[in-house]
């Protein structure tokens, strides 16, 4: 009798567990049925998510799967015009959609080279098909502003803005602002657009719509504008329609610091004597790109004991610039260079105690302090475009001013 009673308890436990498992399976199935990605309903497949491992290829991944009577080589040949299997890279995600029956046959292979695009290899029919899809992108506009919390990069990071925007901003304001001199507490405001994949996945900054920075007590605006509406050429102008692009860039190196200024009397750290320093030193790590601050022709390149490796550029009959202590020279004498072109790399050749570039400036054959010089501006906006420009920037400027409490 005891044995019969024990048997009843065991049978009841088994039935209870089966019912519980069935309930859980049903719940999982219902949850899975709601998941649709890459155009497929996951509930219809046995889904495997993985990433490309070291040594993986499209072929080795497929060889581990049940692909029926299909041959890997034939599949690669059929899809090569759409999907070049050589583009697959380490650590990139892929998804396998396999049949739900016991054969667990691979039906679809999906590879994602980036967050925006994906490739689908459909093996369900006798004719293998492949196609590339791009997820929908939504552009959203955002405005931030207030007081700088440190460097521009640090301020953008604290606002959860893509760091690459700092480099873009530095190029736009390169003729107007020396970013080494921006201070914590200076006012700023930025209006920009950001890309979102499927309306949810952040994909970085798309474009800068408007900006201003407080620099040496003055507010400097930047607004993009195409004077020719049918052209893609966009320049940046201030609130009065004056171009931000000047004849000379402010500095030959981005995001560095001034380690020594132009002066008539400085204690030389190597020669240990007091003498004039007719240039501005910008300290930066070895190998940092040095750019010419204006277009011109390379007048001299070479090496001297004091200057180390140097380049001198003649811009016109009035102005010339020189760049000293390079680790490498990347241009030759007589070569035409454009504004912002990399002409060498930071080093410490010649009489130097550490890596930096000594930037020297000539006006009418006389060395002058580039930081105090009033330099010529670029081309102004034509009068026919100005009315359209002022109307276009009005709401943008109002938005900038409001977030920074101007």
Secondary structure, DSSP 8 states (H G I E B T S, - for coil): -HHHHHHHHHHHHHHHHHHHHHHHHHHHHHHHHT-EETTEEGGGSEEEEEE--TT--HHHHHHTSB-TT--HHHHHHHHTTT--GGG--TT-EEEEEE-SSTT-BEEEEEE-SSSSEEEEEE-SSSS-EEEEEE--EEEEEEEEEEE--SSHHHHHHHTT--THHHHHHHHHTTTT--GGG--TT-EEEEEEEEEEETTTEEEEEEEEEEEEEEETTEEEEEEEE-SSTT----EEE-TTS-BS-BSS-S-SSSS-EEEE--EEEEE-TTT-SEEEE-SEEEE--TT-EEE-SS-EEEEEEEEETTTEEEEEEE-SSSEEEEEEEEEEE---TT-EE-TT-EEEEEB--SS-SSSEEEEEEEETTEEE-TTT----B-----HHHHHHHHHHHHHHHHHHHHHTT-
